[in-house]
């Protein structure tokens, strides 16, 4: 009788051990870093490959290290000469420190988008319409520098910022086209 109970108990323990071993094995992809948390506290960073965790005590958060893109929604901005233009941009970034990126900012996408919108308002608000339309490279460089400095504490490197479009109001666009047509006719 005890022999059968002992065999059943041994099989159950062996099954539990195999399940625990299988759950403790984690695979980290080549483009990821694994953050090992022991009882909720950061313990180590693992590279790609197979990693074994202590069952029920350790957990892993995977962080994608590839470059990503955030689209900054179009917004109306007033230039120095009181012209309302619609501006949107894209932000290219990559995570440089997975620990900071995970624990220093809750929602990086929202934080970066809000920061970009605020700084776009400031940069374009300091320029006239003509300067805004011709100085896109300057706006991109200034915005990237501001974003990179701010996101550095979050473990993120802003690699590029591109202002996609700067659209003046329809009446100003029509006036600009009439002026260009008149100059061509004059020549």
Phi, psi and omega per residue, in radians:
X1 nan -0.876 3.141
X2 -1.112 -0.536 3.133
X3 -1.122 -0.706 3.127
X4 -1.211 -0.720 3.120
X5 -1.149 -0.693 3.116
X6 -1.122 -0.710 3.121
X7 -1.162 -0.782 3.125
X8 -1.091 -0.774 3.107
X9 -1.087 -0.713 3.112
X10 -1.129 -0.717 3.117
X11 -1.138 -0.748 3.127
X12 -1.110 -0.793 3.111
X13 -1.097 -0.707 3.106
X14 -1.117 -0.722 3.103
X15 -1.095 -0.790 3.116
X16 -1.089 -0.706 3.117
X17 -1.121 -0.740 3.130
X18 -1.150 -0.723 3.111
X19 -1.122 -0.750 3.116
X20 -1.099 -0.719 3.123
X21 -1.128 -0.753 -3.141
X22 -1.134 -0.671 3.136
X23 -1.283 -0.408 -3.114
X24 -1.474 -0.257 3.126
X25 -1.479 2.173 3.118
X26 -2.230 2.453 3.103
X27 -1.867 2.190 3.099
X28 -1.807 2.148 -3.116
X29 -1.178 2.871 -3.081
X30 -1.073 -0.573 -3.096
X31 -1.601 0.171 -3.092
X32 -2.087 2.852 2.912
X33 -2.142 2.514 3.114
X34 -1.854 2.255 3.081
X35 -1.788 2.012 -3.116
X36 -1.534 2.204 3.135
X37 -1.982 2.197 3.077
X38 -1.858 1.992 -3.092
X39 0.924 0.697 3.077
X40 1.506 -0.058 -3.118
X41 -1.934 2.405 -3.122
X42 -1.045 2.316 3.128
X43 -2.065 -0.802 -3.051
X44 -2.783 2.833 3.031
X45 -1.945 2.298 3.123
X46 -1.964 2.598 3.076
X47 -1.528 -3.028 -3.113
X48 -1.156 2.644 3.134
X49 2.168 -2.904 -3.102
X50 -1.542 2.319 3.125
X51 -2.281 2.390 3.082
X52 -1.852 2.326 3.139
X53 -1.923 2.730 3.054
X54 -1.305 2.087 -3.075
X55 -1.026 2.458 3.094
X56 1.163 -0.146 -3.117
X57 -1.938 -0.685 -3.089
X58 -1.905 2.625 3.071
X59 -2.399 2.897 -3.115
X60 -2.306 2.405 3.009
X61 -1.954 2.215 3.129
X62 -1.688 2.368 -3.121
X63 -2.088 2.157 3.131
X64 -1.331 2.144 -3.063
X65 -1.707 0.055 -3.119
X66 -1.298 2.786 3.092
X67 -1.211 2.457 -3.093
X68 -2.223 2.923 -3.120
X69 -2.223 2.390 3.024
X70 -2.102 2.300 3.091
X71 -1.623 2.141 3.079
X72 -1.555 2.070 -3.064
X73 -1.050 2.583 3.101
X74 -1.041 2.472 3.109
X75 -2.498 2.685 3.095
X76 -1.509 2.304 -3.125
X77 -2.299 2.487 -3.141
X78 -1.766 2.229 -3.140
X79 -1.377 3.080 -3.123
X80 -1.058 -0.578 -3.137
X81 -1.672 0.497 3.025
X82 1.033 0.667 3.028
X83 -1.862 2.282 3.138
X84 -1.535 2.114 3.113
X85 -2.102 2.675 3.069
X86 -1.767 2.222 -3.052
X87 -2.247 2.417 2.952
X88 -2.440 2.836 -3.044
X89 -2.618 2.963 2.987
X90 -2.236 2.548 -3.139
X91 -2.059 2.223 3.049
X92 -1.828 2.259 -3.109
X93 -2.568 2.835 3.018
X94 -2.466 2.679 -3.134
X95 -1.456 2.209 3.124
X96 -1.748 -0.533 3.125
X97 -2.287 1.789 -3.060
X98 -1.107 -0.508 3.141
X99 -1.170 -0.878 3.125
X100 -1.117 -0.729 -3.109
X101 -1.091 -0.519 -3.140
X102 -1.483 -0.689 -2.976
X103 -1.832 -0.240 -3.065
X104 -1.666 -0.386 -3.132
X105 -2.413 2.398 -3.068
X106 -1.360 -0.859 -3.096
X107 -2.323 1.603 -3.053
X108 -1.074 -0.729 -3.109
X109 -1.008 -0.808 3.136
X110 -1.175 -0.752 -3.126
X111 -1.098 -0.778 -3.122
X112 -1.186 -0.688 3.129
X113 -1.118 -0.783 3.133
X114 -1.104 -0.755 3.116
X115 -1.097 -0.733 3.135
X116 -1.144 -0.742 3.141
X117 -1.107 -0.746 3.129
X118 -1.099 -0.788 -3.113
X119 -1.263 -0.546 3.036
X120 -1.090 -0.738 3.098
X121 -1.034 -0.771 -3.129
X122 -1.156 -0.818 -3.081
X123 -1.138 -0.761 -3.106
X124 -1.336 -0.527 3.102
X125 -1.148 -0.352 3.125
X126 -1.575 -0.031 -3.084
X127 -2.132 2.664 3.041
X128 -1.348 3.002 -3.133
X129 -1.051 -0.802 -3.139
X130 -1.072 -0.759 3.113
X131 -1.109 -0.683 -3.130
X132 -1.114 -0.748 -3.096
X133 -1.245 -0.499 -3.092
X134 -1.723 -0.304 -3.035
X135 -1.849 0.698 -3.113
X136 -1.071 -0.702 3.131
X137 -1.106 -0.699 3.106
X138 -1.130 -0.744 3.113
X139 -1.086 -0.782 3.114
X140 -1.024 -0.827 -3.094
X141 -1.145 -0.777 3.127
X142 -1.113 -0.746 -3.140
X143 -1.140 -0.718 3.115
X144 -1.100 -0.736 -3.141
X145 -1.100 -0.767 -3.137
X146 -1.146 -0.805 -3.133
X147 -1.135 -0.719 -3.118
X148 -1.123 -0.707 3.117
X149 -1.118 -0.753 -3.116
X150 -1.229 -0.672 -3.079
X151 -1.462 -0.147 3.136
X152 -1.047 -0.656 3.128
X153 -1.238 -0.263 3.117
X154 -1.645 0.062 -3.138
X155 1.308 0.494 -3.096
X156 -2.199 2.438 3.102
X157 -1.960 2.063 3.065
X158 -1.417 2.021 -3.067
X159 -1.540 -0.646 -3.137
X160 -2.667 2.623 2.984
X161 -2.316 2.259 -3.138
X162 -2.191 2.119 2.986
X163 -1.351 2.042 -3.050
X164 -1.329 -0.856 -3.138
X165 -2.597 2.602 3.032
X166 -2.225 1.841 -3.063
X167 -1.880 1.960 3.024
X168 -1.288 2.937 3.105
X169 -1.060 2.764 -3.063
X170 -1.030 -0.743 -3.098
X171 -1.121 -0.644 3.115
X172 -1.248 -0.665 3.089
X173 -1.082 -0.748 3.117
X174 -1.131 -0.730 3.123
X175 -1.099 -0.698 3.116
X176 -1.135 -0.701 3.117
X177 -1.174 -0.684 3.089
X178 -1.088 -0.709 3.129
X179 -1.116 -0.759 3.120
X180 -1.111 -0.699 3.128
X181 -1.133 -0.718 3.140
X182 -1.125 -0.699 3.112
X183 -1.146 -0.672 3.099
X184 -1.160 -0.747 3.115
X185 -1.111 -0.648 3.136
X186 -1.113 -0.691 3.112
X187 -1.222 nan nan
